[in-house]
């Protein structure tokens, strides 16, 4: 069954709905950081919560705060950081402080106005005999109280969902209120499990809880390329939703959205339509929300931000695994990965990541029981429409002959001599269609979101840059742990040792951190420093090197320093190699970094490798 024109337009034009990711306003940048659900933000209500059915809310106009993804340039290494005015005994207005006297505000605002901008919140859940007095005090101060219930009331305690570590398709999942209940899980008590806090405020449609399965293509790790499918699947529970309580924790058809579980429910609805039934397209959900006045651009923007942040968090570890299997500098297989992102929309339409599936199911049929014990595979039109497009267009993007065909097509488009016989035009048209085998296919359903929106997320790639340093000093191909010699080489090449950090102290640091991390891992086949241990050691070194900076800037500054010294080392090796091959006169360099050494050699005064490295000028900033 063909989807409606409105759904097609919504899915095809979703890139316009992600504009908020690319257009981060300057006002949001001044606030700093990324916030996908800031405190105090007015809640975007679900369609069921509209006060009047006959007057749906109008789409919210774009505001400065809509673009949550804020570009933040990487900090440069400071030459000298001036001491803040407060630390030198000055008031914020740079006037001398006097004991017992404060600085008078010059803005004309009252104290109440300052307090009303950001009220203080107090957690009263742990208050016992002082609860009544605390409530009165909070009201008098005009502060805000959270978790305003007494201990012993089970309604306020969080609910947890327990997932067996080696399980799949909802097998073995259960809900608990008391953490001690996890020990009474029968045969599961000896199996590792992942415990997550249960999300109690989901968005409901037709009074049912649902989640979203979006397919994400990780096309390349270096450089990082991420694509998101324009459409996905919405999987519904089959029992009307109620917030979890001790009486309904075992109602899996109410709380768990897994398709493999709900298909066994008597209430599961198989439908040939993409907008009805227990499994629907995500575009049909967006159409329904849009008709209720929901800002679909904001929803897509938040989802794209969530996906990019998650993949960036995965990339460092994936790079380490990748280099251990794929030889560097050799032509090899083209590697890619289709990931399944399971996302839950909250009542305020904020997306919450539930889990990422490395091997999502691509089945396009479901089993239907004809008689007891007799099953038949029935095609699923919803699955076929979404999954076939994802696989087909992934192969189109990864086609190794695509560039070759495009180059040939460009060459054939050059002006040709006019032929006398007009009948020759028909074979030419036929050959054009043969040269473009994808002419009959629809546009690609996968939309690139990275590096398209890289500028807004580069500040999150510090660990990724640390992983590049880690991989550089691994040494032996195939290993994923850094040995003591490799760690010492890293310290020496990056010029991190000093009078306050001797190489003996470096060895002790390596031993302490490596021993602790190895004791926490089950895999003891390889000895050495894993990536996580290297990151911890890097943080320690950054805090020693740049004590006066915030933690984020400490790490960024140390990465810049390491990359700078390694670039000098690479330039030195390059110049030495060229002088050895061409008799001290390397060919002209095409990069700005090589311009200075090349110019000196061209003048007939070949410097030593050491001198040429010292004359190398860093392209970003000067180091003290």
Phi, psi and omega in degrees: 000130181286141178285157181293160183296325180294321178293320180297317179294323181292320180287320183288331184256025185289340180296331176290335180281348180261017182299329183299333179291322185274340185247067178286125183285157180294329181295321178291328180295327180293333180286332173085137173082183180242134182223110179268002176192069187293146177293142179087356180286136178298134185285132175278112188281150178285163180302328181291342185262008179294138185291329180227127182292326184283350181229077179297151182295143178285150177302135183288132179290153180295132179240171181297326183279000184294322182276101184281336185276112188252121178293134178228113182293147178294138184290149175267163181286124182282142174282317177204132181260116179295145181288135179302154183300324182296326183285341181264016178082020178251153176280170180304337179265016174063037173247149182300136177281148174236146185297126177082001181234139180254176180271131181285134179292137180258357183277348179084002180276144178275167180295326179297324180293322179292320181291324183289341180291320182215090184292150177282135178253143182234128175274110183262007186292335182265357179287137183243268182290339183265012186298314182296314179296325179294320180296318179296318180297319180296319179295319180294325180278353182061038174267183184240133179258136179239155181053063191273048177228160182274158174295150181098343177273111186292347184291335183266349181289142181291155175255144181239147176247129185251125181238121176302138186298324183260011182275170177203161177055037176080005183291124174081008180282139176210162182251145178222154172257323181254124180304335179291342179292342181294339179278349180252044183262021177065234183290348182274353188292336180268359181261140176297149183216155174255127181248124180236152174284133182286133180275117189263354183239061181280158172287135181248142170231127186057034180065018182243142173282145179211160173232176185238131171253112176250142181258128184239127178263120172265093188284325182204148176267322183219096007281154183287125177229125182234135176234144177239135176292141183287346178223158180213195181245145173244117182255126187256147166290165184244012177224134182308140189281141168223148177299142185297138174215168184304338183275338184240013181299332183273001179277085186292331180287351178264325189254331186255129184267002183303128180297321183295340176271311186291339179294340178273359178279145176292343180268001180294134184248114172274131183222145174276355179265147179278352184244008177223169178095185183273353172222121184229169174281149178294328179297328177291326177292319179296321177299319181293317178294321179297323179293340178266004177095011180284141178282097183291328177301319181292321179298313180295320179301315180294323179293316179299318178299317180298316182295314182296316179299320181294315181294321177299323178292330181277335190301314182304313180294321179296324179297321180295316178295321183296315183292337180283342183251326185254117179297141181280142175076009179239142177293130183217195181292151175275117185257139174207170182212131172262119181255146176254112179265121175261119188233139176246131176268129178280174177301325179274012176070015174282128179282137178240128179283123177271308178193165176241127180260122180286333180230073182292148180293134178244025178291141179243023176215165177226157180275136177234129183277114179280320178209167183307115178085358181246120184240154178224139177279122182247130180299143177249112183294326180294312179297318182297317182297320184276312190284321178298319179297321180295313182292314181301314184283336171296316178294326177295321179289328183268001183305116182290340181265003184296313180296322180296318179293322179295321178295319178295322179296321178294323179292322181287342179280357178294150181303131180251158177295139181287128181272149183285323184276114180291344180290346180289348183290330182293312176298329178296318178296321178296321179292327177298318180292328178289327180288340180241081184292347181264009184297328182275354183271152175290170178297153184296132184277354181263127183250130179287130177242347175213127016273013181305317180252031186296324186301324183284346187239000183297333180293345179272357188264027179295316180293327177297319177291326174296321179297324177298320176296317180300313182294325181300326186256011178295322176083277185287129180290136178100343179274156179237012179229142184270127179279170181297325179293318178297322179292320178294321177296321176300315180296316182291313183294330180267005176058047184262346178281151182203186179296331179270350178225089181282167178293333175294319176295327177296318178297319179295319178300316179299314183296314184296310184291319181295318180297320180293316181289324178293331178288342182265351182258149179278333182274109182250019183292320181250136175262150180135186184268120177281173183300317181297321178293322178296320178298318178297317178296323179295320177297318179299315180295322180295320180292328177286323187282321185232074188292329189273357183261158171298161187301314181300317180286331174300311182293315180298321180293321179291323176297316178301318180296315180296315180296325178296309182294325178290326176293322174298318181295318179296321179294321179298316179293322180296316180294319178297319179295319180292319180294329178287329183272317187253016176073032176089006179232091183287158176292165181301139180271147180260358181247149181299330184293332184267358187295317184294310179298321182296321180296320180295319181292327181291336180283355177093009178243080184292113179282169175287163180298324181292316180296320180294328178291322180290332180276358179290128183259129181290139187278347186256310181197169181263138181262146176271000000 
